[in-house]
Amino acid sequence: MPTQPLSVQLYSVRDAVAADLPGALTRLAGIGFTNVELYGFVDRADEYAAGLRDAGLSAPSGHAPVLQYDDPRAAFEAAKTVGVHTLIDPHHPAEHWQSADDIKAAAERMNTIAAAAAEFDLAFGYHNHWFELEAHHDGVTGLELLEQHLDPAVVLEVDTFWVTVGGESAPALLGRFGDRVKFIHVKDGPITRDTSTQLPAGQGDVDVRAVLAAAPQAMRVLEFDAYTGDPFDGLAESFRFVSELER
C-alpha cells in the first residue's frame, strides 16, 4: 500500500491550542507529525504561520466555515498566509440535507467557491458528518447526491468515522468516490455519536485497515472529536498504529 503523509486535525488538541499554540504545535511535532490540519486560523493567520514555522510543521489543509461567508476572500488570504493548499468547509448543517434541491444548491455554492479559490491557487473541499449519510433521496445518500453535482475541482475530505456512524461502509464509499477524496479523517471507537468514547486508531470498531486500503491517494488526518485521556498520548498511539500499518 502506498504510504501517505500523516496529518492531525488541531481540533483534537483544542484546549492546548487555546492555552499555548506554539507549545501544542511543538508537542505534535515531537510525536512525529510533519503536517497538521488547521481550524480557527482565519483571524490568527500570522500567529499560526509563525507557530508552524517554529515547530517545523506544514499545514496542507485547513478548516474554515467558508459556506457561511458572504465574501470568502479573507479565508483565502489567510490560507495563503499559513501555507494551506486546500481549504475545507467542515460543516453544512443537517437541515440543508433534507431535500434534493437543497443539496443541489449546496453543490452549486461549493462549485462557485472552488472557482474563486482557484484564483488564489487554492483547492476547496467539503468534510462530512453523519447526517449527510443518514439522509437518502431516491436511494442515494445525501453526500453521494452532493458529489454528483460537484465540479471536478471540488475535493472531498471523508470523515470515515462519521460515515460509519451514518450507517454506510466507509471503504465502499471511498471506492465509489475515488480520486475526488484527497483527505480522510481517521478516527476509531464504538460506532456512536457519543464522541467521548472515541479511541486511538486500531482500538475501536472501525475497520481502519480497510479504510486506509480504500483510499491510497488520500492524506490521512488523525483526529479525536473528544478523548477522555490526554489527547496527545492518544494521537501518539494512533500515529504509531497507522505508521506500522503503512510501513
VOPAGU-2260 file (C-alpha; in pm, 1 decimal, decimal comma):
REM VOPAGU-2260
SITE   aa  ch    i         X         Y         Z
SITE  MET   A    0       0,0       0,0       0,0
SITE  PRO   A    1     142,4     344,6     -87,4
SITE  THR   A    2     239,1     539,4     221,4
SITE  GLN   A    3      73,4     878,4     250,1
SITE  PRO   A    4     187,3    1152,8     487,8
SITE  LEU   A    5      12,8    1163,2     823,0
SITE  SER   A    6    -154,1    1478,7     941,9
SITE  VAL   A    7    -353,8    1567,7    1252,5
SITE  GLN   A    8    -657,2    1791,1    1294,2
SITE  LEU   A    9    -564,8    2051,6    1554,9
SITE  TYR   A   10    -921,4    2042,8    1690,0
SITE  SER   A   11    -812,7    1720,6    1862,7
SITE  VAL   A   12    -595,8    1930,1    2098,4
SITE  ARG   A   13    -809,2    2244,6    2100,8
SITE  ASP   A   14    -764,7    2314,3    2472,1
SITE  ALA   A   15    -386,7    2307,1    2434,5
SITE  VAL   A   16    -408,5    2521,3    2121,1
SITE  ALA   A   17    -617,8    2778,3    2306,6
SITE  ALA   A   18    -375,2    2785,8    2600,0
SITE  ASP   A   19     -42,2    2773,5    2413,3
SITE  LEU   A   20     -45,8    2738,5    2034,7
SITE  PRO   A   21     335,0    2719,2    1991,1
SITE  GLY   A   22     360,6    2461,5    2269,5
SITE  ALA   A   23      81,6    2248,3    2121,9
SITE  LEU   A   24     244,3    2250,9    1779,4
SITE  THR   A   25     581,1    2157,9    1927,6
SITE  ARG   A   26     425,6    1862,6    2111,6
SITE  LEU   A   27     268,1    1734,8    1790,0
SITE  ALA   A   28     598,7    1763,9    1609,1
SITE  GLY   A   29     754,3    1566,1    1892,2
SITE  ILE   A   30     512,8    1278,6    1824,2
SITE  GLY   A   31     643,2    1266,6    1468,4
SITE  PHE   A   32     386,7    1468,0    1276,0
SITE  THR   A   33     517,5    1688,0     999,2
SITE  ASN   A   34     170,5    1800,1     886,0
SITE  VAL   A   35    -128,2    1944,3    1066,7
SITE  GLU   A   36    -478,7    2042,6     961,4
SITE  LEU   A   37    -579,2    2383,4    1092,1
SITE  TYR   A   38    -902,7    2516,9    1233,8
SITE  GLY   A   39    -985,9    2863,8    1362,4
SITE  PHE   A   40    -693,9    3016,3    1177,5
SITE  VAL   A   41    -858,8    3281,9     962,7
SITE  ASP   A   42    -835,8    3552,6    1229,6
SITE  ARG   A   43    -498,7    3426,1    1361,1
SITE  ALA   A   44    -313,4    3360,0    1038,8
SITE  ASP   A   45      10,1    3536,4    1128,8
SITE  GLU   A   46      22,1    3363,2    1468,2
SITE  TYR   A   47     -38,6    3023,7    1310,7
SITE  ALA   A   48     219,5    3086,3    1039,7
SITE  ALA   A   49     486,0    3169,3    1298,5
SITE  GLY   A   50     398,1    2870,1    1515,3
SITE  LEU   A   51     410,0    2630,9    1222,4
SITE  ARG   A   52     743,9    2767,0    1107,6
SITE  ASP   A   53     898,0    2742,6    1453,4
SITE  ALA   A   54     773,1    2384,1    1502,2
SITE  GLY   A   55     886,6    2272,5    1157,3
SITE  LEU   A   56     530,7    2182,2    1053,1
SITE  SER   A   57     330,9    2227,6     734,5
SITE  ALA   A   58     -44,8    2271,4     701,3
SITE  PRO   A   59    -158,6    2123,7     369,0
SITE  SER   A   60    -523,3    2164,5     468,0
SITE  GLY   A   61    -733,1    2384,8     690,7
SITE  HIS   A   62   -1094,2    2406,3     803,9
SITE  ALA   A   63   -1298,8    2725,2     780,7
SITE  PRO   A   64   -1677,0    2780,6     756,7
SITE  VAL   A   65   -1646,6    2914,3     403,0
SITE  LEU   A   66   -2007,4    2837,6     309,2
SITE  GLN   A   67   -2118,0    3089,7     570,9
SITE  TYR   A   68   -1910,9    3375,0     431,4
SITE  ASP   A   69   -2065,1    3633,0     200,5
SITE  ASP   A   70   -1713,7    3700,5      72,7
SITE  PRO   A   71   -1458,5    3419,3     120,9
SITE  ARG   A   72   -1154,1    3622,4      20,5
SITE  ALA   A   73   -1039,7    3677,0     380,3
SITE  ALA   A   74   -1030,5    3297,9     427,9
SITE  PHE   A   75    -839,5    3254,8     102,3
SITE  GLU   A   76    -585,0    3518,6     204,4
SITE  ALA   A   77    -541,6    3361,5     547,4
SITE  ALA   A   78    -490,0    3021,3     385,6
SITE  LYS   A   79    -213,5    3163,5     170,9
SITE  THR   A   80     -50,9    3320,9     476,5
SITE  VAL   A   81     -30,3    2991,4     665,8
SITE  GLY   A   82      61,2    2779,2     363,1
SITE  VAL   A   83    -267,5    2588,2     334,2
SITE  HIS   A   84    -323,4    2441,5     -13,5
SITE  THR   A   85    -675,2    2301,3      38,7
SITE  LEU   A   86    -942,0    2492,9     227,8
SITE  ILE   A   87   -1219,4    2269,1     359,4
SITE  ASP   A   88   -1560,2    2361,8     492,6
SITE  PRO   A   89   -1615,5    2128,5     788,7
SITE  HIS   A   90   -1990,6    2154,5     843,3
SITE  HIS   A   91   -2303,8    2226,6     641,8
SITE  PRO   A   92   -2590,3    2184,1     893,0
SITE  ALA   A   93   -2824,8    1886,0     885,8
SITE  GLU   A   94   -3131,1    2086,8     784,1
SITE  HIS   A   95   -2970,6    2151,8     446,0
SITE  TRP   A   96   -2959,5    1782,4     358,2
SITE  GLN   A   97   -3330,4    1706,1     377,7
SITE  SER   A   98   -3421,2    1782,0      15,3
SITE  ALA   A   99   -3253,3    1713,4    -316,3
SITE  ASP   A  100   -3297,6    2079,1    -413,7
SITE  ASP   A  101   -3112,8    2198,0    -102,8
SITE  ILE   A  102   -2828,2    1957,9    -175,6
SITE  LYS   A  103   -2805,9    2077,9    -534,8
SITE  ALA   A  104   -2795,9    2437,3    -410,2
SITE  ALA   A  105   -2514,0    2349,2    -171,4
SITE  ALA   A  106   -2319,5    2190,2    -455,5
SITE  GLU   A  107   -2365,3    2499,6    -671,1
SITE  ARG   A  108   -2236,3    2716,3    -386,1
SITE  MET   A  109   -1934,0    2488,3    -343,5
SITE  ASN   A  110   -1864,4    2499,8    -716,7
SITE  THR   A  111   -1867,7    2880,0    -705,9
SITE  ILE   A  112   -1633,3    2886,9    -406,3
SITE  ALA   A  113   -1394,8    2642,0    -571,4
SITE  ALA   A  114   -1372,9    2862,3    -879,5
SITE  ALA   A  115   -1296,9    3165,5    -663,7
SITE  ALA   A  116   -1040,2    2971,9    -460,0
SITE  ALA   A  117    -860,3    2867,3    -776,0
SITE  GLU   A  118    -776,9    3232,9    -838,9
SITE  PHE   A  119    -570,2    3212,9    -517,3
SITE  ASP   A  120    -412,3    2882,6    -625,4
SITE  LEU   A  121    -619,9    2704,1    -362,1
SITE  ALA   A  122    -837,0    2394,8    -378,3
SITE  PHE   A  123   -1171,3    2386,2    -195,8
SITE  GLY   A  124   -1345,2    2089,0     -41,9
SITE  TYR   A  125   -1609,4    1961,2     196,8
SITE  HIS   A  126   -1592,4    1744,8     511,3
SITE  ASN   A  127   -1888,4    1532,9     618,6
SITE  HIS   A  128   -2055,5    1431,5     942,3
SITE  TRP   A  129   -2311,2    1152,5     987,9
SITE  PHE   A  130   -2627,6    1328,8     875,4
SITE  GLU   A  131   -2517,9    1355,0     512,1
SITE  LEU   A  132   -2515,0     973,1     508,0
SITE  GLU   A  133   -2836,8     922,7     702,2
SITE  ALA   A  134   -3026,5    1141,4     454,7
SITE  HIS   A  135   -3139,0     946,6     148,0
SITE  HIS   A  136   -3300,0    1067,9    -174,1
SITE  ASP   A  137   -3422,8     805,5    -418,8
SITE  GLY   A  138   -3192,7     553,7    -255,9
SITE  VAL   A  139   -2884,2     776,2    -273,8
SITE  THR   A  140   -2718,0     921,8      33,5
SITE  GLY   A  141   -2708,4    1297,4      65,1
SITE  LEU   A  142   -2330,7    1304,6      40,0
SITE  GLU   A  143   -2332,4    1098,7    -278,7
SITE  LEU   A  144   -2603,6    1318,5    -428,3
SITE  LEU   A  145   -2389,0    1620,9    -348,2
SITE  GLU   A  146   -2091,9    1458,8    -517,4
SITE  GLN   A  147   -2294,1    1404,8    -833,8
SITE  HIS   A  148   -2349,3    1781,3    -864,2
SITE  LEU   A  149   -1995,5    1891,5    -780,8
SITE  ASP   A  150   -1749,9    2024,9   -1034,3
SITE  PRO   A  151   -1436,3    1811,1   -1064,1
SITE  ALA   A  152   -1239,3    2088,6    -892,0
SITE  VAL   A  153   -1421,3    2036,6    -559,8
SITE  VAL   A  154   -1248,2    1779,9    -340,4
SITE  LEU   A  155   -1382,2    1573,0     -54,4
SITE  GLU   A  156   -1241,8    1506,6     288,1
SITE  VAL   A  157   -1424,7    1194,6     401,9
SITE  ASP   A  158   -1460,0    1155,2     775,8
SITE  THR   A  159   -1457,9     778,1     782,7
SITE  PHE   A  160   -1581,1     755,4    1141,8
SITE  TRP   A  161   -1890,4     965,4    1075,4
SITE  VAL   A  162   -1960,7     773,6     755,1
SITE  THR   A  163   -1969,0     457,4     966,1
SITE  VAL   A  164   -2193,0     619,1    1228,6
SITE  GLY   A  165   -2420,1     730,4     944,2
SITE  GLY   A  166   -2476,8     366,7     852,7
SITE  GLU   A  167   -2257,2     334,2     544,7
SITE  SER   A  168   -1944,0     133,8     469,5
SITE  ALA   A  169   -1656,8     381,3     465,1
SITE  PRO   A  170   -1433,4     162,4     245,1
SITE  ALA   A  171   -1713,5     112,5      -8,2
SITE  LEU   A  172   -1793,9     484,9     -15,2
SITE  LEU   A  173   -1428,8     573,8     -61,6
SITE  GLY   A  174   -1414,3     333,4    -352,3
SITE  ARG   A  175   -1713,5     498,0    -517,7
SITE  PHE   A  176   -1572,3     849,6    -474,2
SITE  GLY   A  177   -1226,6     752,5    -597,4
SITE  ASP   A  178    -971,6    1024,8    -657,1
SITE  ARG   A  179   -1205,5    1308,3    -557,1
SITE  VAL   A  180   -1114,1    1213,4    -198,4
SITE  LYS   A  181    -791,6    1396,3    -118,4
SITE  PHE   A  182    -807,2    1368,4     262,8
SITE  ILE   A  183    -961,5    1123,3     508,1
SITE  HIS   A  184   -1024,8    1167,0     878,4
SITE  VAL   A  185    -906,9     857,2    1060,5
SITE  LYS   A  186   -1085,4     800,9    1391,8
SITE  ASP   A  187   -1190,1     499,2    1592,3
SITE  GLY   A  188   -1408,7     390,3    1881,1
SITE  PRO   A  189   -1756,5     248,6    1933,1
SITE  ILE   A  190   -1991,3     332,5    1646,2
SITE  THR   A  191   -2189,9     603,1    1822,5
SITE  ARG   A  192   -2248,2     976,9    1811,5
SITE  ASP   A  193   -2113,9     994,6    2166,9
SITE  THR   A  194   -1773,2    1136,6    2086,4
SITE  SER   A  195   -1649,0    1092,3    2443,4
SITE  THR   A  196   -1599,7     721,7    2371,4
SITE  GLN   A  197   -1354,4     769,2    2084,4
SITE  LEU   A  198   -1031,8     569,0    2096,6
SITE  PRO   A  199    -692,6     566,9    1925,6
SITE  ALA   A  200    -689,1     414,4    1578,7
SITE  GLY   A  201    -696,6      35,9    1588,8
SITE  GLN   A  202    -865,4      12,6    1928,0
SITE  GLY   A  203   -1230,2      54,3    1830,9
SITE  ASP   A  204   -1492,3     -82,2    1593,6
SITE  VAL   A  205   -1391,0      99,4    1274,1
SITE  ASP   A  206   -1203,4    -118,8    1025,7
SITE  VAL   A  207    -913,0     124,1     995,4
SITE  ARG   A  208    -708,8    -115,4     783,4
SITE  ALA   A  209    -983,0    -138,6     522,3
SITE  VAL   A  210   -1037,4     236,6     531,4
SITE  LEU   A  211    -671,9     308,2     458,1
SITE  ALA   A  212    -658,2      47,6     184,3
SITE  ALA   A  213    -963,0     201,0      14,8
SITE  ALA   A  214    -806,4     547,7     -19,1
SITE  PRO   A  215    -437,3     506,6    -101,6
SITE  GLN   A  216    -431,6     850,9    -265,8
SITE  ALA   A  217    -564,2    1043,8      35,7
SITE  MET   A  218    -371,5    1217,7     310,8
SITE  ARG   A  219    -451,4    1055,9     645,2
SITE  VAL   A  220    -566,6    1310,1     903,8
SITE  LEU   A  221    -583,7    1168,6    1256,7
SITE  GLU   A  222    -845,3    1321,5    1483,5
SITE  PHE   A  223   -1041,0    1297,6    1804,6
SITE  ASP   A  224   -1369,8    1483,5    1834,0
SITE  ALA   A  225   -1323,7    1414,1    2204,1
SITE  TYR   A  226   -1094,2    1194,2    2412,3
SITE  THR   A  227   -1113,9    1111,6    2780,3
SITE  GLY   A  228    -737,0    1080,6    2826,4
SITE  ASP   A  229    -451,3    1304,6    2723,2
SITE  PRO   A  230    -522,3    1365,7    2351,4
SITE  PHE   A  231    -150,7    1393,4    2274,3
SITE  ASP   A  232     -98,2    1043,4    2415,2
SITE  GLY   A  233    -395,8     913,5    2217,2
SITE  LEU   A  234    -270,3    1074,1    1898,6
SITE  ALA   A  235      71,9     920,1    1955,4
SITE  GLU   A  236     -94,6     577,7    1976,5
SITE  SER   A  237    -288,3     645,1    1654,7
SITE  PHE   A  238      28,6     769,1    1485,6
SITE  ARG   A  239     216,6     451,8    1576,8
SITE  PHE   A  240     -69,1     224,1    1465,8
SITE  VAL   A  241    -118,6     384,5    1126,3
SITE  SER   A  242     254,7     419,1    1066,8
SITE  GLU   A  243     306,7      49,3    1137,0
SITE  LEU   A  244      23,8     -46,4     900,7
SITE  GLU   A  245     169,5     155,9     617,2
SITE  ARG   A  246     538,6      95,5     672,3
